[in-house]
Amino acid sequence: MTALHYVSLAELSQKIRSGEISPRELIEQRLARIEKVQPRLNAFVHIDADGARGEAQRAEQGVRRGDVVGPLHGIPVTVKSCIDVAGWPCAAGSLLRKDNRPGSDAVLVGRLRKAGAILLGSTNTPEFLMAYETDNLVSGKTSNPWNLEFSSGGSSGGEAAAIAAGCSAGGIGSDGGGSIRVPAHFCGICGLKPTPGRIPSSGHYPAGNSAFGWLGVVGPMARTVGDLKILFAALREPDAGDQPSTPMAKAAAELPHHKMRQGEKLRIGILEGDALGRVTPETQMAVRQAAQLLAYWGFELEPFRLSRLDRVLELWWFFFATVVSELFAAEIRGREELLSPIFCDYLAAARRTTSQPMPMLEFVGMCAERDQEREQILQAMRDVPILLSPVCSAPAFRHGEGSYQPQVGYRDTMRHSQWLNLAGFPGVSVPMGKSPQGLPIGVQLIGRPYQDELALDIAECLEKARGPWQAPPLL
């Protein structure tokens, strides 16, 4: 059974359908794995063992009858604890929400169930998701499976740790500035930040169905790119309750599409730019290795610069900090003593220099400027549909070393991921190398809006060229 910890979602599905393993056996194996590693990792905030066992029994009966309901039939998955699952706690890492238990499933949770998935539990986040380290006053910190002294990242750090440690076959995170891709990079798994609207975020906290709902998205996380594809296919449909969701999202999935083959010509830009800052030598080496592998595959690699990324990043911070922090104001007013240090660090960095309310014209002007910058990026990528870049400037940091402080903080180290959220572009994180300390290093494949499938195809080519990826050695 030990070998099943790190078997891909696709392989598990085949084993279930062939009868090599039953859903009940698989669930018991995962629950035993969680029991073993949870005390050290602290990836989970809720485990629904009884519910998972009941679903596994029904899934097993379905296999016996030849009634397999979908591509995830009998597969154990997890979700980030800011996504509604009926009856489960959904605190989003905050004491202010510790008693919150939604009465219904988020749309994406319903789609997971429809595809046959079995929900094991929900995973840890920083308070209100607003940090790149997963720690809070409700359930504590989540450690990195590769080295317990290091962070698993944030804000989907619990999800990344659970998947990397073999507790979950795959799951769902969310991403407003790298919160899927950075934990995937820290923990040595894969993650997709999709184009806004491709997967509905209805039932996610904070709500994404706002006038600037393009900033944050929900997306799949898994051990392989192939598994990301399976999860994405099960989730990608428009939903009327999700403001960015449109029929175009469905149409994008139905466009003629083919798998990239070795030797097929396609231009890939290696993203450069002073605004992105410096990266560690091992991070740069991982990008170079990825470029070499893609060139060997037959793609045309070339340096690529985006102008005005400094302004794009300033705009991202305006929405992510200045605007979003105001949305929390009413909820936290009078209860500031219950807030975690990590969230207070975010609030201090996000606070406006003036106490005056934000003028409406300022907000509208920033929205218009965002659209202009996005159009310029689209024009620059007209003939280069895929970009290759780091996920962030370095591998995982030690617990407590992350912050929003200037020069050394998140606004400097996470730039490679943040600009995609301002522009609404898809990005896929793929493990590529390791640091001298043995920590994973991922790279990022970036596509144009609604070309998520192409970005996934290129990522899968890179994964195949790289070869098998090992499991964390500590667990």
Residue pairs with C-beta under 8 A, 6 or more apart in sequence:
1 25
1 29
4 12
4 21
4 26
4 29
5 29
5 33
5 165
5 166
5 471
6 166
6 223
6 471
7 15
7 169
8 169
8 222
8 223
8 224
8 226
8 227
9 72
9 75
9 169
9 170
9 222
9 223
9 224
9 226
9 227
9 230
9 231
10 224
10 226
10 227
10 230
12 21
12 26
12 74
12 75
12 169
13 71
13 72
13 73
13 74
13 75
13 230
14 20
15 21
16 22
16 23
16 26
16 59
16 63
16 73
16 74
16 75
17 63
17 68
17 73
19 63
22 56
22 60
22 63
22 74
23 55
23 56
23 57
23 59
23 60
23 63
23 73
23 74
23 118
24 53
24 56
24 57
24 60
26 56
26 74
26 75
26 76
27 52
27 53
27 55
27 56
27 76
27 118
27 120
28 53
30 76
30 120
30 167
30 168
30 169
31 47
31 49
31 52
31 120
33 165
33 166
33 167
34 44
34 47
34 120
34 121
34 162
34 167
36 475
37 43
37 145
37 165
37 166
37 167
37 475
38 44
38 47
38 167
40 143
40 148
40 475
41 142
41 143
41 145
41 148
41 152
41 161
41 162
41 165
41 475
42 124
42 139
42 140
42 141
42 142
42 143
42 158
43 123
43 124
43 142
43 152
43 158
43 159
43 161
43 162
43 165
43 167
44 78
44 121
44 122
44 123
44 124
44 158
44 162
44 167
45 81
45 89
45 91
45 121
45 122
45 123
45 124
45 138
45 139
45 158
46 81
46 88
46 89
46 121
46 122
47 120
47 121
48 88
48 119
48 120
48 121
51 119
52 76
52 118
52 119
52 120
52 121
55 118
55 119
56 74
56 118
59 73
59 74
59 116
59 118
60 74
62 68
62 69
62 73
63 73
63 74
68 116
69 114
69 115
69 116
70 114
70 115
70 116
70 117
70 234
71 115
71 116
71 230
71 233
71 234
72 112
72 115
72 116
72 117
72 230
72 231
72 234
73 115
73 116
74 116
74 118
75 116
75 117
75 118
75 169
75 170
76 117
76 118
76 119
76 120
76 168
76 169
77 112
77 117
77 118
77 119
77 120
77 168
77 169
77 170
77 171
77 172
77 231
78 119
78 120
78 121
78 122
78 123
78 159
78 162
78 163
78 167
78 168
78 170
78 171
78 172
79 85
79 108
79 109
79 112
79 119
79 122
79 123
79 159
79 171
79 172
80 122
80 123
80 125
80 155
80 156
80 158
80 159
80 171
80 172
80 173
80 174
81 88
81 89
81 90
81 91
81 92
81 93
81 122
81 123
81 124
81 125
81 158
82 90
82 92
82 93
82 125
82 129
82 155
82 174
82 204
82 205
82 206
83 90
83 106
83 108
83 109
83 122
83 172
83 174
83 203
83 204
83 205
83 218
84 90
84 102
84 104
84 105
84 106
84 109
84 203
84 204
84 205
85 102
85 105
85 106
85 109
85 119
85 122
86 102
86 103
86 104
86 105
87 101
87 102
87 103
88 101
88 102
88 121
88 122
89 98
89 99
89 100
89 101
89 122
90 97
90 100
90 101
90 102
90 122
90 205
91 97
91 98
91 100
91 138
91 139
92 125
92 127
92 128
92 129
92 205
92 206
93 124
93 125
93 126
93 127
93 128
93 129
93 134
93 136
93 138
93 139
93 340
94 127
94 128
94 136
94 137
94 138
94 338
94 339
94 340
94 343
95 137
95 138
95 338
95 339
96 331
96 332
96 335
96 338
96 339
97 205
98 138
102 203
104 203
105 113
105 203
106 202
106 203
106 204
107 200
107 202
107 203
107 239
107 241
107 242
108 172
108 199
108 200
108 201
108 202
108 203
108 218
108 235
109 119
109 203
111 234
111 235
111 237
112 119
112 172
112 234
112 235
113 119
114 234
115 234
117 234
120 167
120 168
123 142
123 156
123 158
123 159
123 161
123 162
123 171
124 134
124 136
124 139
124 140
124 142
124 157
124 158
124 161
125 134
125 136
125 154
125 155
125 156
125 157
125 158
126 132
126 133
126 134
126 135
126 136
126 154
126 155
126 157
126 340
126 342
126 343
127 136
127 137
127 138
127 339
127 340
127 342
127 343
128 206
128 328
128 343
129 154
129 155
129 174
129 176
129 179
129 206
130 155
130 324
130 342
130 343
130 346
131 154
131 155
131 342
131 343
131 345
131 346
131 402
131 410
132 151
132 153
132 154
132 155
132 178
132 179
132 182
132 402
132 410
132 414
133 141
133 151
133 153
133 154
133 157
133 342
133 397
133 399
133 400
133 402
134 141
134 142
134 151
134 152
134 153
134 154
134 155
134 157
134 158
134 161
134 183
135 141
135 142
135 340
135 342
135 399
136 340
136 342
136 343
137 338
137 340
141 151
141 399
142 151
142 152
142 157
142 158
142 161
143 149
143 150
143 151
143 152
143 161
143 399
144 150
144 151
144 152
144 153
144 161
144 186
144 187
144 396
144 439
145 152
145 161
145 164
145 165
145 187
145 188
145 472
145 474
145 475
146 164
146 187
146 188
146 396
146 438
146 439
146 440
146 472
146 473
146 474
147 396
147 437
147 438
147 439
147 474
148 474
149 398
149 399
150 186
150 396
150 397
150 398
150 399
150 439
151 157
151 186
151 396
151 397
151 398
151 399
151 401
151 402
152 158
152 160
152 161
152 164
152 183
152 186
152 187
152 396
153 160
153 182
153 183
153 184
153 185
153 186
153 187
153 396
154 179
154 182
154 183
154 402
155 173
155 174
155 176
155 179
155 183
156 173
156 174
156 175
156 179
156 180
156 183
156 184
156 191
156 221
157 183
157 186
157 187
159 168
159 171
159 172
159 173
159 183
159 221
160 173
160 183
160 184
160 186
160 187
160 189
160 191
160 221
161 183
161 187
162 168
162 171
163 169
163 170
163 171
163 187
163 189
163 221
163 222
163 223
164 187
164 188
164 189
164 223
164 471
164 472
165 472
165 475
166 471
166 475
169 222
169 223
169 227
170 220
170 221
170 222
170 223
170 227
170 228
170 230
170 231
171 220
171 221
171 222
172 218
172 219
172 220
172 221
172 231
172 235
173 179
173 180
173 183
173 191
173 218
173 219
173 220
173 221
174 180
174 201
174 204
174 216
174 217
174 218
174 219
175 181
175 191
175 193
175 216
175 217
175 218
175 219
175 421
176 215
176 216
176 217
176 320
176 324
176 421
177 316
177 320
177 414
177 417
177 418
177 421
178 193
178 391
178 392
178 414
178 416
178 417
178 418
178 421
180 191
180 192
180 193
180 219
180 221
180 429
181 191
181 193
181 391
181 417
181 427
181 428
181 429
181 442
181 444
182 391
182 392
182 414
182 417
182 429
183 191
183 221
184 190
184 191
184 221
184 391
184 429
184 431
184 442
185 391
185 392
185 395
185 429
185 431
185 440
185 441
185 442
185 444
186 395
186 396
186 439
186 440
187 396
187 440
187 472
188 431
188 440
188 442
188 469
188 472
189 221
189 222
189 223
189 431
190 221
190 222
190 223
190 224
190 225
190 227
190 228
190 428
190 429
190 430
190 431
190 459
190 463
191 219
191 220
191 221
191 222
191 228
191 428
191 429
192 219
192 220
192 221
192 228
192 232
192 426
192 427
192 428
192 429
192 452
192 455
192 456
193 217
193 219
193 417
193 420
193 421
193 426
193 427
193 428
194 217
194 218
194 219
194 232
194 236
194 426
194 452
195 217
195 249
195 252
195 424
195 425
195 426
195 449
195 450
195 451
195 452
196 213
196 214
196 217
196 244
196 424
197 214
197 238
197 242
197 244
197 245
197 246
197 248
197 249
198 217
198 232
198 236
198 249
198 252
198 253
198 426
198 450
198 452
199 217
199 218
199 219
199 232
199 235
199 236
200 218
200 237
200 238
200 239
200 241
200 242
200 245
201 207
201 208
201 209
201 213
201 216
201 217
201 218
201 242
202 209
202 239
202 241
202 242
204 216
204 218
206 216
206 324
206 327
206 328
208 215
208 216
208 217
208 218
208 242
208 243
208 244
209 241
209 242
209 243
209 244
210 243
211 243
211 367
212 319
212 323
212 367
213 242
213 243
213 244
214 244
214 421
214 424
215 316
215 319
215 320
215 324
215 421
215 422
216 421
217 421
219 232
220 227
220 228
220 231
220 232
220 235
221 228
222 228
222 230
222 231
223 469
224 463
225 428
225 430
225 456
225 459
225 460
225 463
226 460
226 463
228 428
228 456
228 459
229 456
229 460
232 452
232 456
233 253
236 249
236 250
236 253
236 452
237 249
237 250
238 245
238 246
238 247
238 249
238 250
239 245
248 450
249 450
252 450
252 451
252 452
252 453
253 453
257 453
257 454
259 457
259 460
260 266
260 454
260 457
260 458
260 460
260 461
262 297
262 298
262 461
263 297
263 298
264 298
264 299
265 298
265 299
265 300
266 299
266 300
266 385
266 386
266 458
267 299
267 300
267 302
267 383
267 384
267 385
267 386
268 291
268 294
268 299
268 300
268 301
268 302
268 384
268 386
268 387
268 388
268 458
269 301
269 302
269 303
269 304
269 381
269 384
269 386
269 387
269 388
270 287
270 291
270 301
270 302
270 303
270 304
270 387
270 388
270 389
271 304
271 305
271 306
271 387
271 388
271 389
271 416
271 446
272 303
272 304
272 305
273 305
273 306
273 307
273 309
274 310
275 309
275 310
275 312
275 313
275 415
276 309
276 389
276 415
276 416
277 393
277 412
277 413
277 415
278 393
279 287
279 390
279 392
279 393
279 394
279 416
280 393
280 394
280 395
280 435
282 395
282 433
282 434
282 435
282 436
282 441
283 390
283 392
283 393
283 394
283 395
283 441
284 390
285 433
286 390
286 432
286 433
286 441
286 442
286 443
287 388
287 389
287 390
287 432
287 443
289 432
289 433
290 388
290 430
290 432
290 443
290 462
290 466
291 301
291 388
293 462
293 465
293 466
294 301
294 388
294 458
294 461
294 462
294 465
295 301
296 465
297 461
297 462
297 465
299 458
299 461
301 388
302 384
304 384
304 387
306 312
306 377
306 380
307 376
307 380
308 373
308 376
309 415
309 419
311 369
311 373
312 373
312 377
312 419
312 422
312 423
313 411
313 415
313 418
313 419
313 422
315 366
315 369
315 370
315 373
315 422
316 418
316 419
316 421
316 422
317 411
317 418
318 366
319 366
319 370
319 422
320 418
320 421
321 346
321 349
321 350
322 350
322 352
322 358
323 358
323 363
324 350
325 346
325 347
325 350
325 351
326 358
328 347
332 339
339 347
345 403
345 404
345 405
346 404
348 404
349 404
349 405
349 409
349 411
350 404
352 358
370 422
373 422
373 423
374 422
374 423
374 424
377 423
377 425
378 448
378 449
381 387
381 448
385 447
385 448
385 451
385 454
386 445
386 446
386 447
386 454
386 455
386 458
387 445
387 446
388 443
388 444
388 445
388 446
389 416
389 443
389 444
389 446
390 416
390 443
390 444
391 416
391 417
391 429
391 442
391 443
391 444
392 413
392 414
392 415
392 416
392 417
393 412
393 413
393 414
393 415
393 416
394 413
395 435
395 437
395 439
395 440
395 441
396 439
396 440
402 409
402 410
403 409
403 410
404 410
404 411
406 412
411 418
416 444
417 427
417 444
420 426
420 427
420 446
424 449
425 446
425 447
425 448
425 449
426 446
426 447
426 449
426 451
426 452
426 455
427 444
427 445
427 446
427 447
427 455
428 444
428 445
428 447
428 455
428 456
428 458
428 459
429 442
429 443
429 444
430 442
430 443
430 444
430 445
430 459
430 462
430 463
430 466
431 440
431 441
431 442
431 466
431 469
432 441
432 442
432 443
432 462
432 466
433 440
433 441
434 440
434 441
435 441
438 473
443 462
445 455
445 458
445 459
445 462
446 455
447 454
447 455
447 458
463 469
